[in-house]
């Protein structure tokens, strides 16, 4: 083995060089950090808003043969049970326009929805005395039989290049278009058609509730309408905290991916959009079901609202806007002013409940 000998002066020189190198590293400035995008910044360790503490307690987990009134609330609850959540004859908003916003269209390419699916609800609304405009909203290019399309709002040339513009096919919306971009068009449609002089009510099924929720959260911001006069919003099976079904859509549409409970979009909504308000205020009613196969009841009631209703007897995801007939549903309902869940075993079905929600001055 060959041994390499180094003189003492050489060793000293190497030691000095090493020390100088370490010193230069210690005093050199840190590289400039890349600015964090607003959505990415929201995903950092930001505490949840105080509003989340206002969410109602979890709905009771009952067996099929549950008692007429929850045993924890007998007495006071029995009186409210008999009186129902709202007083009779308190319908005051029957001339107000009602907008119906559908949910996600599954499928490939330019898949759309048939707004005739709302026919049962709109016909019943007329029979309940709603005299104002009943408007079904078209936001996919392939939606059909709808009252009004929103894609040409606002009236500016580059509207499809603004606000999370994505997923367009031949310049038209698809189920790969960002939910936030659809909300941008919906907000401007409401502004352009109804302005600042007319109140509107909104009934939204499934993803449609997320579109409306996001739209209200952005009003007054640059590029958005200054205000939206939306006085009531009722959501039907809306995945306010995401849908478990969306966990299986890794090869599906972008909108489906946005509704995964762990998605960037759902995380941002949880942190920033708990109770968005129109002008002068917006009253929210969230309707969910224990038997909704796509949106769990904890997600359907998963944002701060004034009123909640959870059906416990077989209402599936596609039934909310077509469920009519005898007033015989079983519901747990919650009103923030009363502060507890209460049970009603002769409750109206989803169509009538939603009608009362958007046309009653208060529960």
N, C-alpha and C positions, 0 to 999 in steps of 0.2 A: 504494500500500500504506500502510495506517495503522500508525504506530509507537506502541506503548503505553509510556509512560515511568512508571517506578516510583521513588518517592523513596527515598533512603537509609534513613530510619527504617523505612519499610514493609518493605524488604528485610531489615533486621535483625530485625524482628518475625517475619517468615516463617521466618527461620533458627532463631530461638529455639523457635518452635512445632514445627518439624520435629525439632529435637533432643529436645524433651520427649516427642514421640510415640515416637521410637526408644527412649528410655529406658524408657518405660512397657511397651513390648513386651518388652524384655530382661528386666525384673524380674517380669513377670506369671507366675503359676504355670502349669505345664504342665497340660493337661486330664487328668483321672483316666482311666487305662486300663481298658478293659472286661476283667474277669477272663477268662482263657482257659479254655475247656472242657477237661476232661481229655483227650479224644481229640484235640482240636486241638493241645493242648500236646505230645502225643506226636509230632506231625508236625513240630515244630520241629527244629532241628539237634541232635538227640540222638544220641550215638554208639551204634553197634550194641553189644549186650551181648557180653561176653567169650565166652558160650557159642557164638556163631556160629563162632568159630575151631575149635570141636570138630567141625564138620561134616566128613564124610569127604571125601577127595579125589574129584574127578569120576570117575565110572565110566569104564573104558577104552572108547575108541571103536574097535570091532573090525569087521573085514570078516566076511561070512557064513561063510567057511571059516577061522575063527580057530583057533589051536592049542588043544590040550586044556588046557594050563596057561599063563598069561601068562609070556612069556619073562623078564620082569623079576623073577619070583618063583619060578623053578624050584628044586627041592630042597625047601625048607621048604613051599612051596605045594603041592608034589606030595603030601606027607604029609597035609596038611590036606584036600586034594582027595579023597584016598582015605578019610579018616575022616569026611567030611561036617561040616557046621557044628555038629552036636549028637551026643552019644553015643546009641547004641541003647538002648532000654528006659528012658529017663529021663523018661517021662511020669508026672508026679506030681500033676497038678491036674485030673483028669478029672471030679471031682464038683463043681467050681466052676461057678457060673452063668456062662453066656456070653451077652452082649447083642450083638445084631446091629443096627447103625445104618445105614440106607440113605442114599443121596445125593440130590442135587437132582432134583426133578421138573420137567421142562420142560412148557410149556403155559401156558394162561391160566386165570385165576380160581382155583378150588379144585382144581387138578390134584393128583393123588396118585400113590403108588407101590403096587405089588402085592407084599406081603411073601412071596407064594409064590415070588418070585424067589430067596429064600434056601433053598428046599426042598432043592436039590441039596447045598448046603453042610451044612445041618442033618442031613440023612439020612446023609451021609458022616461027620459028627462022631459020630453014634451008632455007626456001624460001626467007628470008630476007638477007641471005648470011652469017649466022653464021656457020663457018667451023670447029670450035673447038669442043671438047667434050661437050656434053649436058648430065649432070648426075642428075638423080633423086635419092634423098636420102631416105634410109630406116632407121627409128630409132625405130619403134615399131616391136616387134617380128612378129606380124601378118600383117605387111605391105606386099604388093605383087606387082609383076611386076616392081620393082624398080631396078635401075642400081647398086647401091652399098649400103651395110649395114654398119653402123658406130659402131655397138655394140662391135666389136672386137678390137677397137682402144682405147687407146694405147695398144701395145703388152706387157702387164704385167698381171700377174696372178690375182691380186686383183683389176682390173680396175672397177669391179662392186661394190666394197666396198669403193670407193673413191668419194669424192666431192658430198655431199648431196645424197648419195646412198639411194634410197627408192623405194617402189612400184614395185619391181621386182616380177615376177611370174615364178617360176621354172628357175630363173636366167636370165629372159628376161625382156625387157622394156615393160611397159604397160602405159595406160594413168594416172596411179597413180605414175609414176616415176617423180621425181622432174625435172622441166624444166632446172634447173642449172646442173643437172647430164647429161641430154641429150646434153647440150652445151659443157660439158667437152668432151664427145665422138666426137661431131662434130668438135671441135677444133683440136683434135688429128688426126681425119680422114684427115682433110685438110693438117695438117702438114705431116702426113705419106705418103700421096699420091701425094701432090704437092710441099712439101718442101719449101725451101727458094729461089727457082729459077724460079717458075712459078706463075704468077698472076692468080687469079680466080675471077669470078664475082658470085654474089649470088642473086637469085630471091626467095623470101620467102613469103608464103601465111599465113596470120593469125598468129597463135602461132609460126610458123616457124621463123618469124621476131624477136620474143623475144628470141628464142634460139640463133640466130645469133648475136643479139645485146649483149646478155650476154657473149657469147663466146669471142667476140672481147674485151670486157671489162676486161677479165681475163688474156689475153696473157702477158707473161713476169713474171707472178707470180709463186711462187713455185708450182710444180706439173703440170704446164701448158706449152704449147709450148712457146718458146722465142718470136716468132713473127708469124703472119699470113699474107700472101701477098694477102689480099682481097681488091681489088681496087674499086669495086662498090658493093653496096647492094641496091636492090629495094624491098620494102615491099608492099604487097598487102593486104589491110584490116587488118593490124596488130594492135592489141589493145595495143598501146604503153602506154596508161594510163588506161588500163583495159577495160573490156566489161561488160555492164549492164546485159547481159544475164547471166554472171557468178554469179550474185547475187542470182540466183535461183538454183544453183547447190550444195546446202548444202549436198545433198545426192549423188552427182555426183563424178566425178574423182577429184583427187588431183590437176591435172593440171588445171582443170576448176576453182577450188577454188583459185589457185594462180593468176588467171586472174581477180579476183574481183577487182574493182578500189580501194578498201580499204584494200587489202591484204598486208601482210608483204612484200611479194616479189615485188609487184608493187610500194610500198612506197620506198623500197630500190632502185629500178631501177630509180625512179624519182630523188632521191637524188644523185645517184652515176653514172648513166650510161646515160648521155644525148647525147653524140656524140662519141661513141667508135671508135677507129681508128686501122686499120691494118697497115702494112708496105708497102710503105712509108706513105701512107695515104689512107683513104676510103671515097668515095663520096656516100652519102646517098640520095636516092629518096624515098619519102613516097607517096603512092597512096591510096586514100580513096574515099568514095562515100557518098553523102547525103542520098542515098537509101539503104545503107548497113544495113540490119536488125539486125546484130550481133555486129558490131563495128561502133560507131558513128564517124563522120568525125573528130571531135575534138580529138578523141583518135587515129584514124588512122594517124593523122598528129602530134601526141603528143610527139615528141622528136626533138632535134635540128638536122636539116639536111640542105643540100644545096638546095634541090629541093622538091617541094610539088605539087601534083595534086589532085583536088577534083572533081569527076564527079557529075553532077547535074541532070542527066536524066535517072535514072532507073537502075543503076548498083547494083546488089545484091551481097551478100557476096561470093557466089560461082561462080560468073561470071568473076571475074578479069582475071583468066588464061584461059578462054574459050571465051572471048568476041572478036570476029573478024568480019570483014565485012567492010562496007563503012566507010570512015573517016568522021563521022557525029555526033560525041559525043560533048556534051557541058561540058566544063571543066573550072574551075577556077584554075589557076596555079600560082606558086610563085617560084621565083628564088632569092636566097639571095643577089646576086650581084646587082639585080635591086630593091629589097626592097619593092615590092608591089604585091598585087594580080592582075592578069589580066585574062580576059575572052577570051576563044577561042571556037567558036561555030561550027567549022568543025574539031574538034580534033580527033586524032586517038583513036581507042578503046584500052582497057587495054593491050592486047597482044603486039600490035605494040608499044605502049608507053613504056612498060617495056623493049622491045628490044632496043629502042633508048636510054633508061636510062642506060643500062649496056654496050652499045657499042659506046657511044658518048663521046668524050674527055671532053666536057663541054657544058652546055646549052648556 
